């Protein structure tokens, strides 16, 4: 069913005239799974059972009509690029031990560079999507990854803390391009019934990255100077840049307006640099239109509440990750090598969460659709949060007891793994929910959810160590669990009132998708 569709006779689905099933779905629920007889005037999957939303045009240049190989290659490159920011950010959580010695500073002071980097990972997202709405997806991706490479090399070569901190802050801003804006590419290339699984792949890279970063950095710093950890990160960024240059295409496709095709009108390098988009007038958004898009979206109650929920839930991922080496090193006598092995736990947990989510989100969507007379409401995506929350709560509480009671490190690892598994499920659910709620604002909703995630981490990174020293891990992690449980009330509110909130707030009414 993935990526294949039949071409039944339909109302005119040429560009600018496509039947907008997304607008109907936002208001009334998406009619995804119906009988072939009901779908006789719509394009469907080959089996005739799943309606294609949005309806593709008849153009081969429509990203929805690209080959499965081309779509998934671009998805893989976008996901790998989205892997970079948290990987690079978390690498600094391990190198700070050597850096503190080199620069005669406390580890907590060196950690301030980490905090600035984390903040920029979120702040860059709304800027990325605003620029993409004006210049196009591909040129913004290319230029941001190019500058991400330059600042990663700067991190590697920095000779002082001030230089390193400046490089880290700028690297956070530029590296976030596929993390803050990755949902745009998924929405451009894949139909609604495919999107949850594709988000699951993209989110899997994001959730894995903050654990693979310090894991590899710990192994590297065990035998090498800290610069090599950022050298590896620079190489990874360079490989992603090469992949973007060679294989990624402009995925922006205007379905609302009578616009000429972009791809036949010039060489690919002109689209990558943004020249063709400007010369052809293909993107009709003005600077004001582009700037107002993120502002308009965050004023929608369901987006704002989803962002707050994710901030309160995900903050502890960053807080635990950036300070864990300070906790477990003295407690268990771990050196860099042992800390590296300890990071295998969240890596495995994230992979298990990704595998489980591959089926879970689609199963819950079908279950909710059957119970709702054939209509898929966006709020159905939040059912997965019910599955994830017990794992998150149990994991946080177990970690607190294990760290304060000096339990065996495997119990600490188990708690960490449960929490990460839950976060993986939640990440896909929240992104799928806001995307289904406002599909024409795919980049904007992802940017704000990402902003909430990183803002929470930015805030807690400042006081995690001091908090533990004052209150002990048991009370600290107990409070964290209480906040996660309290945040779950937002999910209940969205499930009960989300549709009414969306109706009250109205659509975003963007000039372009």
C-alpha positions as semicolon CSV with decimal commas, in nm:
position;residue;x (nm);y (nm);z (nm)
1;X;0,000;0,000;0,000
2;X;0,300;0,226;0,061
3;X;0,357;0,479;-0,221
4;X;0,148;0,296;-0,483
5;X;-0,178;0,439;-0,608
6;X;-0,435;0,382;-0,874
7;X;-0,545;0,649;-1,117
8;X;-0,924;0,631;-1,109
9;X;-1,119;0,891;-1,305
10;X;-1,147;1,188;-1,074
11;X;-1,256;1,547;-1,060
12;X;-0,985;1,763;-1,212
13;X;-0,674;1,709;-1,002
14;X;-0,436;1,923;-1,202
15;X;-0,217;2,162;-1,010
16;X;-0,416;2,437;-0,843
17;X;-0,742;2,246;-0,888
18;X;-0,690;1,942;-0,666
19;X;-0,974;1,834;-0,444
20;X;-0,859;1,950;-0,103
21;X;-0,932;1,655;0,123
22;X;-0,701;1,801;0,389
23;X;-0,930;2,099;0,452
24;X;-1,223;1,859;0,491
25;X;-1,018;1,634;0,718
26;X;-0,915;1,919;0,946
27;X;-1,278;2,013;1,004
28;X;-1,461;1,682;0,994
29;X;-1,199;1,406;1,020
30;X;-1,010;1,226;0,745
31;X;-1,200;0,965;0,541
32;X;-0,902;0,736;0,484
33;X;-1,032;0,380;0,491
34;X;-1,344;0,328;0,281
35;X;-1,479;0,087;0,018
36;X;-1,380;0,101;-0,350
37;X;-1,737;0,193;-0,439
38;X;-1,716;0,505;-0,223
39;X;-1,379;0,599;-0,372
40;X;-1,483;0,590;-0,738
41;X;-1,419;0,961;-0,783
42;X;-1,091;0,972;-0,589
43;X;-0,737;0,850;-0,637
44;X;-0,660;0,564;-0,402
45;X;-0,397;0,304;-0,325
46;X;-0,387;0,008;-0,564
47;X;-0,626;-0,196;-0,352
48;X;-0,884;0,083;-0,364
49;X;-0,927;0,081;0,015
50;X;-0,722;0,387;0,117
51;X;-0,789;0,736;-0,016
52;X;-0,481;0,936;-0,111
53;X;-0,466;1,252;0,098
54;X;-0,371;1,494;-0,046
55;X;-0,489;1,400;-0,393
56;X;-0,185;1,400;-0,622
57;X;-0,180;1,585;-0,952
58;X;-0,105;1,411;-1,281
59;X;0,239;1,569;-1,307
60;X;0,548;1,346;-1,274
61;X;0,717;1,640;-1,100
62;X;0,468;1,630;-0,813
63;X;0,674;1,493;-0,519
64;X;0,380;1,270;-0,429
65;X;0,432;1,096;-0,764
66;X;0,806;1,040;-0,727
67;X;0,935;0,682;-0,714
68;X;0,947;0,510;-0,375
69;X;1,326;0,487;-0,401
70;X;1,365;0,859;-0,460
71;X;1,130;0,950;-0,176
72;X;1,297;0,720;0,074
73;X;1,647;0,826;-0,025
74;X;1,558;1,188;0,047
75;X;1,383;1,082;0,370
76;X;1,698;0,898;0,479
77;X;1,918;1,201;0,404
78;X;1,683;1,436;0,589
79;X;1,671;1,195;0,885
80;X;2,051;1,162;0,891
81;X;2,083;1,541;0,883
82;X;1,828;1,565;1,165
83;X;2,053;1,325;1,356
84;X;2,337;1,579;1,365
85;X;2,222;1,858;1,603
86;X;2,150;1,649;1,913
87;X;2,448;1,424;1,837
88;X;2,681;1,724;1,831
89;X;2,513;1,884;2,130
90;X;2,539;1,572;2,346
91;X;2,901;1,513;2,242
92;X;2,986;1,817;2,453
93;X;2,842;1,646;2,761
94;X;3,141;1,410;2,759
95;X;3,419;1,636;2,628
96;X;3,356;1,889;2,904
97;X;3,559;1,671;3,142
98;X;3,879;1,715;2,938
99;X;3,792;2,073;2,846
100;X;3,753;2,175;3,211
101;X;4,105;2,051;3,279
102;X;4,251;2,217;2,969
103;X;4,093;2,556;3,038
104;X;4,116;2,544;3,420
105;X;3,741;2,573;3,468
106;X;3,474;2,377;3,649
107;X;3,278;2,123;3,449
108;X;2,960;2,313;3,531
109;X;3,105;2,631;3,377
110;X;3,211;2,452;3,059
111;X;2,857;2,309;3,044
112;X;2,730;2,662;2,972
113;X;2,842;2,614;2,611
114;X;2,613;2,312;2,603
115;X;2,321;2,516;2,728
116;X;2,366;2,782;2,462
117;X;2,384;2,515;2,195
118;X;2,064;2,346;2,315
119;X;1,874;2,675;2,316
120;X;1,970;2,750;1,956
121;X;1,856;2,406;1,843
122;X;1,502;2,518;1,922
123;X;1,526;2,887;1,838
124;X;1,653;2,809;1,488
125;X;1,346;2,605;1,391
126;X;1,091;2,886;1,335
127;X;1,355;3,080;1,140
128;X;1,425;2,777;0,920
129;X;1,060;2,733;0,823
130;X;1,008;3,105;0,764
131;X;1,309;3,114;0,530
132;X;1,188;2,797;0,358
133;X;0,849;2,955;0,290
134;X;1,025;3,240;0,108
135;X;1,332;3,081;-0,055
136;X;1,231;2,713;-0,083
137;X;1,314;2,396;0,111
138;X;1,630;2,289;-0,075
139;X;1,834;2,613;-0,066
140;X;1,769;2,664;0,306
141;X;1,871;2,303;0,373
142;X;2,189;2,341;0,166
143;X;2,308;2,671;0,315
144;X;2,230;2,572;0,673
145;X;2,414;2,239;0,646
146;X;2,707;2,420;0,482
147;X;2,734;2,660;0,776
148;X;2,677;2,372;1,019
149;X;2,987;2,208;0,873
150;X;3,188;2,528;0,905
151;X;3,090;2,577;1,270
152;X;3,151;2,208;1,351
153;X;3,506;2,247;1,222
154;X;3,536;2,563;1,431
155;X;3,432;2,365;1,741
156;X;3,707;2,116;1,665
157;X;3,974;2,382;1,617
158;X;3,874;2,616;1,904
159;X;4,168;2,701;2,131
160;X;3,978;2,884;2,405
161;X;3,649;2,844;2,586
162;X;3,510;3,170;2,447
163;X;3,585;3,061;2,090
164;X;3,440;2,716;2,155
165;X;3,124;2,859;2,308
166;X;3,066;3,092;2,012
167;X;3,113;2,802;1,770
168;X;2,875;2,581;1,968
169;X;2,599;2,841;1,974
170;X;2,623;2,904;1,599
171;X;2,645;2,532;1,528
172;X;2,324;2,474;1,721
173;X;2,145;2,734;1,509
174;X;2,257;2,602;1,170
175;X;2,253;2,228;1,243
176;X;1,885;2,226;1,344
177;X;1,761;2,271;0,986
178;X;1,639;1,913;0,926
179;X;1,525;1,869;1,284
180;X;1,321;2,187;1,307
181;X;1,200;2,165;0,947
182;X;1,213;1,794;0,864
183;X;0,838;1,747;0,877
184;X;0,806;1,971;0,568
185;X;0,985;1,715;0,352
186;X;0,777;1,426;0,487
187;X;0,453;1,613;0,422
188;X;0,567;1,710;0,070
189;X;0,648;1,354;-0,040
190;X;0,416;1,118;0,148
191;X;0,041;1,070;0,176
192;X;-0,144;1,101;0,504
193;X;-0,172;0,725;0,555
194;X;0,208;0,694;0,519
195;X;0,315;0,988;0,730
196;X;0,316;0,834;1,079
197;X;0,563;0,564;0,973
198;X;0,786;0,817;0,799
199;X;0,776;1,045;1,104
200;X;0,872;0,738;1,306
201;X;1,187;0,695;1,095
202;X;1,279;1,063;1,115
203;X;1,208;1,081;1,488
204;X;1,407;0,762;1,546
205;X;1,722;0,935;1,420
206;X;1,651;1,237;1,641
207;X;1,592;1,033;1,957
208;X;1,897;0,812;1,896
209;X;2,134;1,101;1,835
210;X;2,176;1,243;2,188
211;X;2,280;0,897;2,309
212;X;2,507;0,791;2,024
213;X;2,688;1,124;2,053
214;X;2,817;1,082;2,409
215;X;2,858;0,707;2,365
216;X;3,105;0,749;2,080
217;X;3,260;1,057;2,240
218;X;3,328;0,858;2,557
219;X;3,510;0,588;2,361
220;X;3,706;0,851;2,168
221;X;3,809;1,056;2,472
222;X;3,914;0,740;2,651
223;X;4,218;0,722;2,422
224;X;4,225;1,053;2,229
225;X;4,204;1,427;2,293
226;X;3,856;1,579;2,301
227;X;3,900;1,750;1,962
228;X;3,870;1,414;1,789
229;X;3,511;1,378;1,914
230;X;3,415;1,697;1,734
231;X;3,632;1,597;1,439
232;X;3,413;1,289;1,391
233;X;3,105;1,510;1,419
234;X;3,248;1,739;1,150
235;X;3,304;1,442;0,920
236;X;2,944;1,327;0,971
237;X;2,818;1,677;0,891
238;X;3,033;1,683;0,578
239;X;2,889;1,351;0,461
240;X;2,535;1,484;0,505
241;X;2,627;1,795;0,305
242;X;2,758;1,578;0,022
243;X;2,437;1,373;0,026
244;X;2,225;1,689;0,013
245;X;2,426;1,822;-0,281
246;X;2,405;1,495;-0,475
247;X;2,056;1,364;-0,409
248;X;1,806;1,601;-0,244
249;X;1,559;1,782;-0,469
250;X;1,329;2,077;-0,405
251;X;1,015;1,918;-0,255
252;X;0,805;2,234;-0,230
253;X;0,505;2,201;-0,462
254;X;0,229;2,459;-0,469
255;X;-0,110;2,285;-0,482
256;X;-0,316;2,593;-0,413
257;X;-0,218;2,823;-0,697
258;X;-0,178;2,809;-1,074
259;X;0,201;2,799;-1,080
260;X;0,431;2,676;-1,352
261;X;0,637;2,364;-1,290
262;X;0,974;2,434;-1,126
263;X;1,183;2,131;-1,218
264;X;1,175;2,149;-1,603
265;X;1,284;2,512;-1,605
266;X;1,650;2,489;-1,511
267;X;1,944;2,281;-1,382
268;X;1,930;2,132;-1,036
269;X;2,220;2,338;-0,896
270;X;2,016;2,654;-0,953
271;X;1,736;2,511;-0,739
272;X;1,987;2,411;-0,469
273;X;2,123;2,766;-0,452
274;X;1,774;2,916;-0,464
275;X;1,834;3,098;-0,791
276;X;1,562;2,927;-0,991
277;X;1,297;2,974;-0,722
278;X;1,363;3,349;-0,720
279;X;1,398;3,397;-1,096
280;X;1,085;3,201;-1,181
281;X;0,867;3,351;-0,908
282;X;0,770;2,994;-0,819
283;X;0,718;3,075;-0,450
284;X;0,471;3,357;-0,410
285;X;0,509;3,421;-0,036
286;X;0,626;3,771;0,055
287;X;0,873;3,828;0,342
288;X;0,577;3,927;0,561
289;X;0,390;3,607;0,467
290;X;0,693;3,397;0,558
291;X;0,753;3,572;0,891
292;X;0,389;3,554;0,995
293;X;0,353;3,180;0,930
294;X;0,525;3,060;1,253
295;X;0,354;3,334;1,454
296;X;0,012;3,237;1,320
297;X;0,066;2,870;1,401
298;X;0,182;2,910;1,762
299;X;-0,135;3,111;1,831
300;X;-0,345;2,801;1,757
301;X;-0,436;2,648;2,096
302;X;-0,367;2,285;2,004
303;X;-0,019;2,369;1,874
304;X;0,061;2,580;2,179
305;X;-0,062;2,313;2,420
306;X;0,121;2,036;2,233
307;X;0,441;2,238;2,254
308;X;0,398;2,291;2,628
309;X;0,328;1,920;2,682
310;X;0,635;1,813;2,488
311;X;0,849;2,069;2,669
312;X;0,745;1,936;3,011
313;X;0,792;1,575;2,902
314;X;1,110;1,589;2,694
315;X;1,303;1,834;2,912
316;X;1,431;1,550;3,128
317;X;1,586;1,374;2,827
318;X;1,823;1,667;2,783
319;X;1,866;1,725;3,156
320;X;1,957;1,362;3,229
321;X;2,172;1,327;2,920
322;X;2,383;1,637;2,974
323;X;2,456;1,560;3,337
324;X;2,452;1,180;3,362
325;X;2,830;1,142;3,341
326;X;2,854;1,365;3,650
327;X;2,605;1,136;3,833
328;X;2,720;0,787;3,743
329;X;3,095;0,852;3,730
330;X;3,147;0,889;4,107
331;X;2,859;0,658;4,202
332;X;2,974;0,354;4,006
333;X;3,338;0,444;3,951
334;X;3,281;0,473;3,575
335;X;3,552;0,614;3,353
336;X;3,492;0,739;2,997
337;X;3,489;0,385;2,856
338;X;3,230;0,259;3,106
339;X;3,014;0,567;3,049
340;X;3,027;0,491;2,678
341;X;2,899;0,139;2,734
342;X;2,628;0,274;2,965
343;X;2,485;0,470;2,671
344;X;2,400;0,148;2,491
345;X;2,084;0,133;2,704
346;X;1,901;0,436;2,561
347;X;2,023;0,348;2,211
348;X;1,862;0,004;2,235
349;X;1,550;0,152;2,396
350;X;1,509;0,409;2,118
351;X;1,546;0,137;1,853
352;X;1,284;-0,078;2,028
353;X;1,055;0,226;2,047
354;X;1,105;0,292;1,676
355;X;1,023;-0,069;1,588
356;X;0,717;-0,073;1,812
357;X;0,597;0,257;1,670
358;X;0,618;0,124;1,315
359;X;0,301;-0,073;1,383
360;X;0,155;0,095;1,693
361;X;0,062;0,431;1,542
362;X;-0,108;0,283;1,235
363;X;-0,291;0,026;1,448
364;X;-0,426;0,293;1,680
365;X;-0,528;0,509;1,382
366;X;-0,728;0,223;1,232
367;X;-0,879;0,137;1,571
368;X;-0,990;0,497;1,629
369;X;-1,123;0,528;1,273
370;X;-1,346;0,223;1,310
371;X;-1,488;0,358;1,636
372;X;-1,551;0,699;1,478
373;X;-1,768;0,586;1,186
374;X;-1,481;0,579;0,939
375;X;-1,330;0,919;1,015
376;X;-0,979;0,968;1,150
377;X;-0,968;1,264;1,388
378;X;-0,625;1,415;1,455
379;X;-0,682;1,359;1,828
380;X;-0,668;0,983;1,765
381;X;-0,291;1,019;1,728
382;X;-0,273;1,098;2,101
383;X;-0,385;0,748;2,198
384;X;-0,022;0,640;2,172
385;X;0,065;0,875;2,460
386;X;-0,145;0,653;2,686
387;X;0,082;0,363;2,595
388;X;0,401;0,564;2,648
389;X;0,326;0,744;2,975
390;X;0,347;0,443;3,213
391;X;0,691;0,359;3,071
392;X;0,812;0,716;3,120
393;X;0,684;0,739;3,476
394;X;0,822;0,401;3,579
395;X;1,157;0,479;3,419
396;X;1,203;0,817;3,588
397;X;1,103;0,687;3,932
398;X;1,332;0,384;3,904
399;X;1,625;0,606;3,805
400;X;1,573;0,829;4,107
401;X;1,565;0,538;4,353
402;X;1,861;0,367;4,185
403;X;2,085;0,675;4,185
404;X;2,015;0,772;4,546
405;X;2,009;0,418;4,681
406;X;2,320;0,317;4,484
407;X;2,133;0,025;4,329
408;X;2,310;-0,189;4,072
409;X;2,383;0,011;3,758
410;X;2,167;-0,226;3,553
411;X;1,859;-0,102;3,740
412;X;1,959;0,257;3,660
413;X;1,999;0,153;3,297
414;X;1,659;-0,019;3,298
415;X;1,490;0,294;3,426
416;X;1,663;0,505;3,165
417;X;1,562;0,263;2,892
418;X;1,194;0,267;2,992
419;X;1,187;0,645;2,985
420;X;1,355;0,667;2,643
421;X;1,119;0,403;2,498
422;X;0,823;0,613;2,610
423;X;0,972;0,934;2,472
424;X;1,021;0,772;2,132
425;X;0,649;0,683;2,115
426;X;0,543;1,029;2,238
427;X;0,761;1,210;1,985
428;X;0,591;1,046;1,688
429;X;0,244;1,087;1,839
430;X;0,280;1,460;1,904
431;X;0,431;1,536;1,563
432;X;0,165;1,329;1,384
433;X;-0,108;1,505;1,584
434;X;-0,003;1,861;1,503
435;X;0,062;1,766;1,139
436;X;-0,287;1,616;1,102
437;X;-0,431;1,923;1,275
438;X;-0,265;2,173;1,040
439;X;-0,120;1,984;0,739
440;X;-0,059;2,302;0,540
441;X;0,171;2,421;0,823
442;X;0,393;2,112;0,835
443;X;0,717;2,301;0,889
444;X;0,575;2,545;1,139
445;X;0,414;2,287;1,368
446;X;0,734;2,079;1,371
447;X;0,945;2,385;1,446
448;X;0,736;2,476;1,749
449;X;0,727;2,123;1,886
450;X;1,105;2,111;1,846
451;X;1,129;2,450;2,017
452;X;0,937;2,318;2,316
453;X;1,162;2,014;2,336
454;X;1,487;2,207;2,334
455;X;1,361;2,494;2,551
456;X;1,276;2,248;2,827
457;X;1,623;2,097;2,801
458;X;1,782;2,441;2,797
459;X;1,608;2,540;3,120
460;X;1,673;2,225;3,322
461;X;2,038;2,195;3,218
462;X;2,113;2,500;3,430
463;X;2,005;2,344;3,759
464;X;2,006;1,963;3,723
465;X;2,333;1,904;3,912
466;X;2,265;2,158;4,186
467;X;1,911;2,027;4,225
468;X;2,035;1,672;4,280
469;X;2,297;1,785;4,529
470;X;2,040;1,976;4,735
471;X;1,746;1,736;4,734
472;X;1,888;1,399;4,636
473;X;1,808;1,198;4,327
474;X;1,496;1,036;4,474
475;X;1,313;1,363;4,538
476;X;1,451;1,517;4,220
477;X;1,336;1,238;3,991
478;X;1,010;1,206;4,182
479;X;0,937;1,570;4,104
480;X;1,024;1,506;3,739
481;X;0,777;1,216;3,731
482;X;0,512;1,438;3,887
483;X;0,562;1,699;3,616
484;X;0,531;1,434;3,344
485;X;0,210;1,309;3,503
486;X;0,078;1,664;3,533
487;X;0,161;1,729;3,168
488;X;-0,050;1,427;3,074
489;X;-0,355;1,633;3,175
490;X;-0,285;1,843;2,864
491;X;-0,326;1,530;2,653
492;X;-0,661;1,460;2,819
493;X;-0,771;1,818;2,748
494;X;-0,667;1,789;2,381
495;X;-0,850;1,459;2,339
496;X;-1,170;1,603;2,484
497;X;-1,158;1,961;2,352
498;X;-0,900;1,952;2,073
499;X;-1,151;1,939;1,786
500;X;-1,353;2,223;1,936
501;X;-1,035;2,427;1,984
502;X;-0,939;2,375;1,622
503;X;-1,286;2,478;1,505
504;X;-1,276;2,788;1,727
505;X;-0,927;2,893;1,614
506;X;-1,002;2,827;1,247
507;X;-0,757;2,727;0,972
508;X;-0,424;2,899;0,921
509;X;-0,526;3,021;0,573
510;X;-0,174;3,035;0,435
511;X;-0,116;3,161;0,082
512;X;0,076;2,839;0,005
513;X;0,113;2,498;0,168
